[in-house]
Structure formats: structure tokens, C-alpha cells
Amino acid sequence: MAHAQRQYAAASGWRGWLEGSLKEKAQATVRELAEGLAVAQGDIPATTLAEIALFYGYLAEAQRDAVMAEHGLRYLNAAIDKVGRASLPPSFVSGYPQVGWVITQLAGRLFEPREADACVAIDEALRAYLQRLPQPAHFDLISGLAGVGVYALARMPAPSAAACLALTIQHLAERAERDQHGVTWHTPPSLLPEWQRQICPAGYYNLGLAHGVPGVIAFLARACGVAAVSKTAHALLEDAVRWMLAHAGEADGVPFFPNWVAPEVDRHRSRVAWCYGDLGAALALLYAARCVGRPDWEAQALPILRYAARNRGATAGVRDAGLCHGAAGNAHLFNRIYQATGEPLFQDAAGYWYAQVFDFHRPQTGIAGFTPYRPEDAEPGTWTEDADMFNGAVGIGLSLLAAISETAPAWDECLLVSLPPR
């Protein structure tokens, strides 16, 4: 790949509104992360190398910084080289589609778009995978069909990507379960981690954005804009939203989305996070509403999001600063909602969670002072040292950068939360 071209995007209406001490802390932390990631050591996975490149690409654009652009290109080239030698899964997170998606994000930012030809090989590999999709297969954003679809949408209108998108929609339609409430997708026990299989021996219906039906809803809403698949995508979307709303619980007079639905499993309000709980699930509903023009869905999503915005402190269940289930993720999502709605409550919530990011900062630990908590690894969980986007330093850096710059954070398309500013 050639040297960085430093072609920066035009202003988009996005606003970096942090001020005062919070802005100063954010600027200092972004600098610290940039310095720490530049000397990252060890056997770094190809996907993490690509995510580091993504951070530097956005930092270069925000600061018009040629040195950061060169860092980004160096890490991207390393990722492309490594993905060609590694055996990676066809999942959107931690798989080869993720590297391809980062290439689409940085094309036009770090290099000429025509140099993104590596993605054609990824398209073809995904099409071959979809043509012989294993049974059972994940349907979700992180590991399954919805994630493959997000990658395909980023590559449109390339014919190879269009073929992948059509196959993805076809598989989702074929695997959908239909009942009186609408359509949904079941996760069988063979695809669950052991600790979840003990709780749900027959599998479950997942209501988290990362691993469940809300992620499919947000993906389908975006796919409705593609004429070739719009009819099928729209029909699935309507019935999936109906199913999700039918399985919401209610507490304190406000609906909530439990982590999952399964026999003999109690439903309760989850932590405040992107991956599971009200914030991510209701934001997926708001995102779908904006994509297809459904003010009734928006009216159902906003009260849940307002409740999530007020849910702070111990009841929020936040233990680290990461993007997936931490303070930086909450801050960025509330920032997105604020810039899309103009409601001061969401700006206040974003400011609260940005302040929490700095409370989780521990100098001389982890990467640039941040150590992620991974609740899924063990009970009660483990603390790790990660650079990656969803749990580690890259995601924190991208979230903070979005709060202090005018560069629109299109990178959050991978989270399916890219609500346009007002």
C-alpha cells in the first residue's frame, strides 16, 4: 500500500463539545494513548493491528497530523500482511472481515480508495463461506450474519459485496423463527459459552445489541436502503421489532430489555452498556426508526434511553473504561444520542460518563493507564491488558477523540449506532 495521502473528510455537522477540565483531560489522554499504542509490543492479532490503524487514521484527520497518518498506515500494512498469513474466522469482530472493514474506513483518509483492492479477496472468501454456511451458525453482529452484513454494506456497491449482502439477508430470512409476536433468531446451546449453557441448557433468545436480535434489527434497517434486498429486509425488520418490543419487561414504569429470554430465567434490567441492556438495545431501535422513518419506534425508544441516561453509579454496573461495556462506550453512545436529538439530558449523561473514564485511569498500568474488565472470561471476571477497540485502549481513544474534535466518528458504524447529527 502507498504512503499516506492525508485526504481529510469535509465537516459533517458533528461537534466536539467537551470543555474546560474535561476537554483538557481528554486531550491529554488521547496524547498518552497515541504514545502508548505507537510502541505496542508482543504478538498483536491482525484485527487489533487494524484497530490501532483506525485510531491513528482518525487522529490524523482530526489533528491534520502527518506523523499520526504514517503510524496508521504502518499498522494497517502490518494487519494486512498478518491477515494473509493467519487463519482467522469469518466474524466481524476478531475475524478477517474486521480487517477489511477498517480498510474501507481508512480508504480516502490514509490512502487512495483505489488501493483498497485487498477487500475483493475478503469479499470472495466471505461469499464462499456464506454459500456453505455451517449448521448451526451465529446470526449476531459480533460473530455472525449481521456482522458479515455490516461489512458488506461498507463495501457497497462492489458486486462482490452485493453478493455477500444478498446471501446474508437470505440466510437471516431462512433461519428466522416466526410466532404470534413476529420473527426472531434463536441461539442454540452449542453456540453458547459453558457458563451461559449452564443457565440456559436449551439455548436462548438474545436481546443484546452485540450478540442478539437488536443487532440484527439495526443491520436490517440499514439494508433497507439497498434496493436489491430492501423488500425482504423491511419485512424481517418490521416483524423483528414487533417481537423485541413484545419481550420487553417493565420496571419503575419504564420498559426494559433483559439480556436474554429463556425458560425459567428471570428477566431484569441489565447494566448500562452498548453490548447488553437498555442503552444498546433501545439505541438500535432508535437507529432503525431513523433509517426507515418510523416515529412510532422512536417514541418507544426514547423513554428507555432517558431512563438509561439517569441510571448512574453502582446500579449502572460499569467497572472499566472500555467501549463495549464501559464508561467510554456509554459516553460515546449518549454523545451520539445528544447530537441526534438535542436533548440536554443526553449531553449531561455523556459528560458524566466521560468523567468516569478518567476515574478509571490508573497511571503506569495497562496501556496508557487503562486495564479492561472482561466479564465473560470467568466468574466474576478478569482484568487484562488490551489495545483492542471493543475492550481496550483503541476504543477509549476513539470515544474521547469524538468528544473533542469536529471529525464525525464514522467508525461507530461497526457498533450500529451512527445516528446522524441534527
Buried (B, 14 or more C-beta within 10 A) or exposed (E): BEEBBBBBEEEEEBBBBBEEEBBEBBBEBBBBBBEBBBEBEEEBBBBBBBBBBBBBBBBBBBBEBEBBBBBBBBBBBBBBEBBEEEEBBBBBBBBBBBBBBBBBBBBBBBBEEEEBEBBBBBBEBBBEBBEEBEEBBBBBBBBBBBBBBBBBBBBBEBEBBBBBBBBBBBBBBEBBEEEEBBBBBBBEBEBBEEEBBEEBEEBBBBBBBBBBBBBBBBBBBBBBEBEBBBEBBBBBBBBBBBBBBEBBBEEEEBBBBBBBBBEEEEBEBBBBBBBBBBBBBBBBBBBBBBBBEBEEBBEBBBEBBBBBBBBBEEEBBBBBBBBBBBBBBBBBBBBBBBBBBEBEBBBBBBBBBBBBBBEBBEEEEBBBBBBBBBBBEEEEEEEBEBBBBBBBBBBBBBBBBBBBBEBBBBBBBBBBBBBEBE
